[in-house]
Amino acid sequence: MAPQMTRMAIVDEDRCSPKKSRQECYKACIIVKTGKLCIEVNPASKLAFISEELCIGCGICVKVGRYLKI
């Protein structure tokens, strides 16, 4: 049986616009809503970090993140 491929969101830090973003990706994440820190926002840089271990690759953050390039 072939190994199953999984999808995961990765933040493109060069294209992310944290000054314009209101962290839509964080607010929409279904894993964050369960109380787990799948997406964390760095308080200094305002850039999002997505946990490889917790991300399920649902794509919600990609759809809602207007200024976040994932």
C-alpha positions in Angstrom: 0.0 0.0 0.0 1.4 3.4 -1.0 2.0 6.0 1.7 -0.8 8.6 2.0 0.0 12.1 1.0 -1.1 14.9 3.4 -1.5 18.6 2.8 -0.3 21.3 5.1 -0.5 25.1 4.9 2.8 27.0 5.0 3.1 30.7 5.4 5.0 32.6 2.6 6.7 35.2 4.8 7.9 37.2 1.8 4.3 37.7 0.5 2.4 38.0 3.8 1.2 41.5 4.7 0.8 41.4 8.5 0.2 45.2 8.9 -3.0 44.8 6.7 -4.1 41.5 8.1 -6.5 41.0 11.0 -5.4 37.4 11.5 -8.3 36.0 9.6 -6.5 32.7 9.2 -6.2 32.4 13.0 -9.8 33.3 13.6 -11.1 30.8 11.0 -8.9 27.8 11.8 -11.1 24.8 13.0 -8.2 23.4 15.0 -7.6 26.7 16.8 -11.4 26.7 17.6 -10.9 23.4 19.5 -8.4 25.1 21.8 -5.2 23.9 20.1 -2.6 26.4 18.8 -2.4 25.3 15.2 -1.8 28.9 14.1 0.1 31.3 16.3 0.8 34.9 15.5 4.2 36.3 16.5 3.4 39.5 18.6 6.5 41.3 17.3 6.4 40.6 13.6 2.6 39.8 13.4 3.5 36.9 11.1 1.5 33.7 11.4 3.2 30.3 12.2 1.3 27.1 11.3 2.1 24.0 13.3 3.1 21.1 11.1 1.9 18.6 13.7 -1.6 20.1 14.1 -2.4 21.3 10.6 -4.9 19.0 8.9 -4.6 20.7 5.5 -8.3 21.8 5.3 -7.5 25.0 3.4 -9.8 27.3 5.4 -6.9 29.6 6.3 -6.0 29.9 2.6 -9.5 30.9 1.6 -10.0 33.5 4.3 -6.5 35.0 4.5 -6.8 38.0 2.2 -3.3 39.3 3.0 -1.8 36.0 4.2 -0.1 34.1 1.4 0.0 30.4 2.2 
